[in-house]
Amino acid sequence: MTPTLRRWFASAGALRRMLTLYPPNLGAGIKVTHLAEDFSTATVQMRLRWWNRNYVGTHYGGSLYSMVDPMYMLMLVRRLGHEYVVWDKSAHIDFVRPGRGTVSAHFELTDERLEEVRQATADGSKYLPTWDVDVVDDNGELVARVHKVLYVRKKR
């Protein structure tokens, strides 16, 4: 792969487009609408369409979770660099109300949180940071809350 192509694939814009076109996301109607160049913030949206609604006319619960699933792991991998192992460890989703219309989720990985992870893993031990992500509708009403646990360790 050429250096130019490698840089393009490493950019936030390319990752945003690749995630939107990734077949499971594309089929669910999930779109990454924002990904900061430094991978510190992201926004994901999903419009309710005839092909992604469930039997009762609302968003599938699995699709609501899929919106949230990879984002913190990807953001953390990009911000920490190649000397860390980062995996999704577990997640829990609470469905608060039916999702109708367009739903969205916002992600933020602050410099303080990044430093917390670096300090916790400096000696090579694993760290299990957690994040809560709200999925909201067009009116800002809470549709679902996802509790994510990641596994992070500095490579030996």
C-alpha positions, 0 to 999 in steps of 0.5 A: 500500500502506498504511503498516500493511500495508507494516510488516507485510510488512517484519516478520520474522514476515511474511517467515517465513510468506511463505517457508514458503508460497512454492510451491517451499518449500511443495511441498518441505516446507521451513518457516522455523521461526525468524526473529529480529525483527532478522534476525540468526538463522534456522532452517529445517526440512524433514520427510521426507514421501511427496511430497518423498522421492526414489527411494531414500526420502531427501531430494532433494539439490535440496530440501536446497539449497533450504532454505539458498539464500535465507536469508543473502541475505535476512538481509543485505538486511534488516540492511544496508538499501536502500543496498546491492545483495546477490545470491547469487553462487555455492554449492557443496553437499557431500552427506555422508550421506542425509537422513532424517526431519527435517533443519534448518539454522541461520543466524547473521549477527552484528553483527561480520560485518555490520560487516565487510561494511559496512567492505569496501564503504564505498568502493563496491567489491564484496565477496564474503562467504562462509558455510558452512551445515550441514544436520543431521538429528534426531540432529545428524548432518551431512547436507550442508554448503553453501558460499555466496558472496554479492555485496555492494556499496554503491549509488552 
